[in-house]
Each structure stands twice: as C-alpha cells, then as structure tokens.
Amino acid sequence: MQKIYLTAMTILAAAFCFNTASAQDDLMQGAKGEAKVEKEKKGFFIQPTSVGLSVGTSGVGLEFCGNLNKRFNLRAGFGYIPKFNYSKTDEIGQYTVKTDYKTQAFQLHFFGDWFVFGPNFHLTAGVAGYMGGKSTARSIPVGDYYYGDININDDPERMGYVESKVSLNTIGLYAGLGWQNLISTNHFGLSLDLGTYYALTRPEVNMSTTGYLVGNETNRQQLADNLKNYRWLPTLQLGFNYKF
C-alpha cells in the first residue's frame, strides 16, 4: 500500500513539474513575441495614421499623416488648382473692357502639428514649395472707340490687347491652427486647417501689348509694385481622412 502511495505521488510530482515547465515555456514565448512586436513598432520612427483628400483654397490634393508621439504629427501632401478660365467685363470711365483670366497652381507641403490641449486641436508650422503657379489676364476694349469720326475698334486685331502674366515659383513658410477630428468614426475623420503661407520671393510680373495698345507695357512696373506685398497667402482646407 505504501509503494502504491509513493508511486502515485511520484507521478503527480512529475506531472506538476511538466505542466509548470510547459507554462513557463509558453510565458517565455509570449514575452518574446510581445518584445518582438514592440521592437518592430519602435523600428518605425513615424507611425502612419491616415491618408486623406484635401479640398479648399489651396486646391484639391492628397495628404499623408504619421504620429511621432501623442503630442506631435507630421504631414506631407500636395495641393493642385487645375487650369480654369473665366471672363469679366468692367466699365473703366467711358470705356468698356473685357478681361479673360486663366489661372493654375501646384504646391507640395510638409507640416508639423503640435497637439497643445488634447487629441484634436493643434498648432501647425511647415513649409511649401510652389511650382508652376501662374495667372494670365488679357484685356480687350469692346464697343466703339472713335478717333474723331473714325471707329478704330471695328477690327479687334487692329485694336489689340494688353496681356499681363503673374508667376509664383517660390518657397513658402506656413503657420496655422486646426482640428484633427471634427467628425470621427473608427476609420473616417473630418479635419480643418486654417492658416497662411508667406512667400519668400515676390511674384514675377510680365506684360505684353499689341495693335493700338502698344506702349501700355510700361505699366508693368506699376502692376509689379501693386503685387509686391502679395506674399501672404491665407488658406482654408477641409480634410476627408481614412484612418489606419
């Protein structure tokens, strides 16, 4: 009877030691797995968080966002204003002038967000590169123009036009504020950015004339002076974001 008791105790002890060793091995494997995952996470300096469509005064574009930590985000994206045309007719004294406008713009930007008070409101600073930004205005007198008894505007080509071109290819500094999650679900969010760019160089201005209007290109410098302070570029953008 004593032998049977000792045998049973030996079997139970062996089983306990086996189960303990197995449990310890599982814990070690789990710890190693968690450490590996944590190491992999730390391997990325920036954690990608979202990609979104941006729409506003800087055009339409895409933007990518990543976390540095709970307080700081980094964003990179672009804005594009596609080429579009429109016309306007103005009364200038006793004359009527029709102006045809064409404009387009493209910029790349890099932002840093600082979440001051919580996970939504942030202050933003950044830099942008403007490439291929240009606007053209061609002004044409319309109606009858008389020199004495002679109508000198009976042939538009003979009357001619004044064409002004303004180009902006520069680096801009950005400062602003925004809200990351005005509306938020598990995977989608609505964001808002309000701020201004400051262009480091002035717009480039050129002017050309034809027909009877030749000579008016001397007004180029006046137009350049009028636009010399056109370096503050306010912007308002809405973002429709997909969160990873």
C-alpha positions in Angstrom: 0.0 0.0 0.0 2.9 2.3 0.8 4.6 1.5 -2.5 1.4 2.4 -4.4 1.1 5.7 -2.5 4.7 6.6 -3.3 4.2 5.7 -6.9 1.1 7.9 -7.2 2.9 10.8 -5.5 5.9 10.4 -7.9 3.5 10.5 -10.9 1.7 13.6 -9.6 5.0 15.4 -8.9 6.3 14.6 -12.4 3.1 15.8 -14.0 3.2 19.0 -11.9 6.8 19.7 -13.0 6.0 19.1 -16.6 3.0 21.4 -16.5 5.0 24.1 -14.7 7.8 23.9 -17.3 5.3 24.0 -20.2 3.6 27.0 -18.7 6.9 28.8 -18.2 7.9 28.0 -21.8 4.6 29.4 -23.0 5.1 32.6 -21.0 8.6 32.9 -22.3 7.4 32.5 -25.9 4.6 35.1 -25.3 7.1 37.5 -23.8 9.4 37.1 -26.7 6.6 37.6 -29.2 5.5 40.8 -27.4 9.1 42.0 -27.2 9.4 41.3 -31.0 6.2 43.3 -31.8 7.3 46.1 -29.5 10.7 46.1 -31.2 9.1 46.2 -34.6 6.9 49.1 -33.6 9.9 51.0 -32.3 11.7 50.3 -35.5 9.5 52.9 -37.3 10.3 56.5 -36.2 6.9 57.6 -37.6 3.8 55.6 -37.3 1.5 56.1 -40.3 -2.0 57.0 -39.1 -4.1 58.3 -42.1 -4.4 59.3 -45.7 -6.9 61.8 -46.9 -8.4 64.1 -49.6 -7.9 67.8 -49.0 -10.2 70.4 -50.5 -10.0 74.2 -50.1 -8.4 77.5 -51.2 -5.2 75.7 -52.0 -7.0 73.4 -54.4 -7.5 69.7 -54.2 -4.9 67.2 -53.1 -3.8 64.3 -51.1 -2.2 64.3 -47.6 -0.4 61.6 -45.6 -0.2 61.8 -41.8 2.0 60.0 -39.2 2.5 60.1 -35.5 5.8 60.9 -33.7 4.0 60.6 -30.4 0.8 61.7 -28.7 1.7 65.3 -29.0 3.2 65.6 -32.5 2.2 64.7 -36.0 4.0 65.0 -39.3 2.1 65.6 -42.6 3.1 65.6 -46.2 0.9 66.3 -49.2 0.2 68.4 -52.2 -2.5 70.9 -53.5 -3.4 71.5 -57.1 -5.6 74.2 -58.6 -6.4 72.9 -62.1 -6.3 75.3 -65.0 -9.6 77.2 -65.4 -10.8 80.2 -67.4 -13.3 82.9 -66.7 -14.1 86.3 -68.2 -15.3 89.6 -66.7 -16.4 92.9 -68.2 -15.7 96.2 -66.5 -16.6 99.8 -67.1 -13.5 102.0 -66.8 -14.5 105.6 -67.2 -16.2 105.9 -70.6 -14.6 102.7 -71.8 -15.7 99.0 -71.6 -13.0 96.4 -71.2 -13.4 92.6 -71.3 -10.7 90.6 -69.4 -10.2 86.9 -69.9 -8.5 85.2 -66.9 -6.6 81.9 -66.8 -5.0 80.5 -63.6 -3.5 77.4 -62.2 -1.2 76.4 -59.2 0.6 73.5 -57.7 2.3 73.1 -54.3 4.0 70.5 -52.1 3.9 70.9 -48.4 5.3 69.4 -45.2 3.7 70.2 -41.9 4.3 69.5 -38.2 1.3 69.5 -35.8 1.6 70.2 -32.0 -1.5 69.0 -30.0 -1.5 71.5 -27.2 -4.6 70.8 -25.3 -5.7 67.3 -26.4 -6.1 64.9 -29.3 -7.9 67.3 -31.7 -6.9 71.0 -31.6 -3.3 71.6 -32.9 -1.0 74.4 -33.9 0.9 73.9 -37.2 4.1 75.1 -38.8 5.5 74.0 -42.1 7.0 74.8 -45.5 5.7 74.5 -49.0 7.1 74.7 -52.5 5.1 76.5 -55.2 5.7 75.2 -58.7 4.0 76.3 -61.9 1.7 78.8 -60.3 0.6 81.4 -62.8 -2.2 83.6 -63.8 -2.8 85.4 -67.1 -5.2 88.3 -67.7 -5.8 89.5 -71.3 -7.8 92.8 -71.5 -9.5 93.8 -74.8 -11.5 97.0 -75.3 -15.0 96.3 -76.5 -17.6 98.5 -78.2 -17.0 101.5 -80.4 -13.9 103.7 -80.0 -13.7 106.8 -82.1 -10.7 108.9 -83.1 -12.5 111.9 -84.5 -15.1 110.4 -86.8 -13.2 107.2 -87.3 -14.2 104.0 -85.4 -10.8 102.5 -84.5 -12.3 99.4 -82.9 -14.0 98.0 -86.0 -11.3 95.3 -86.2 -10.3 93.6 -82.8 -6.9 92.6 -84.2 -6.1 96.2 -85.1 -7.2 97.5 -81.7 -5.1 94.8 -80.0 -4.9 93.8 -76.3 -2.9 94.1 -73.1 -1.8 90.8 -71.5 -0.4 90.5 -68.0 1.2 87.3 -66.6 2.0 86.8 -63.0 4.1 83.7 -62.0 4.8 82.4 -58.5 7.6 79.8 -58.2 8.9 80.0 -54.6 9.2 78.6 -51.1 6.5 79.5 -48.6 6.5 79.3 -44.8 3.3 78.2 -43.2 1.7 78.9 -39.8 -1.8 78.0 -38.7 -4.1 76.0 -36.5 -6.6 73.2 -36.9 -8.8 70.4 -35.6 -8.0 66.8 -36.5 -11.3 65.2 -35.7 -14.3 67.5 -36.2 -16.2 64.3 -37.1 -14.7 60.9 -36.4 -15.6 57.2 -36.7 -13.3 54.2 -36.4 -11.9 54.7 -39.9 -13.0 58.0 -41.2 -12.5 61.6 -39.9 -13.1 65.2 -41.0 -10.3 67.7 -40.3 -10.0 71.5 -40.7 -6.9 73.7 -41.2 -6.8 77.5 -41.2 -3.6 79.4 -41.7 -1.4 81.4 -44.1 1.6 80.9 -46.2 4.3 83.6 -46.6 6.1 83.5 -50.0 9.8 84.2 -49.6 10.0 85.9 -53.0 7.8 88.3 -54.9 5.6 87.2 -57.8 7.2 87.7 -61.3 5.2 90.1 -63.5 5.3 90.4 -67.3 3.2 92.4 -69.7 2.8 92.4 -73.5 0.7 94.6 -75.8 -0.4 94.5 -79.5 -2.1 96.8 -82.0 -3.1 100.3 -81.0 -2.4 99.4 -77.3 1.4 99.0 -77.9 3.2 101.2 -75.3 1.0 100.2 -72.4 3.5 97.6 -71.3 5.2 100.5 -69.5 2.6 99.8 -66.8 4.3 96.5 -65.9 6.3 98.1 -63.1 3.1 99.7 -61.6 1.5 96.2 -61.6 4.6 94.7 -60.0 4.6 97.3 -57.3 0.9 96.7 -56.7 1.6 93.0 -56.2 4.8 93.3 -54.2 3.0 92.6 -51.0 1.1 89.7 -52.4 3.1 87.3 -50.3 0.7 86.4 -47.6 -1.5 83.6 -48.9 -4.3 82.7 -46.5 -5.7 79.2 -46.8 -8.6 77.2 -45.5 -8.6 73.4 -46.1 -11.0 70.6 -45.3 -9.6 67.1 -45.0 -11.6 63.8 -45.5 -9.3 61.2 -44.0 -9.1 57.4 -43.8 -7.6 56.2 -40.6 -5.5 53.1 -40.5 
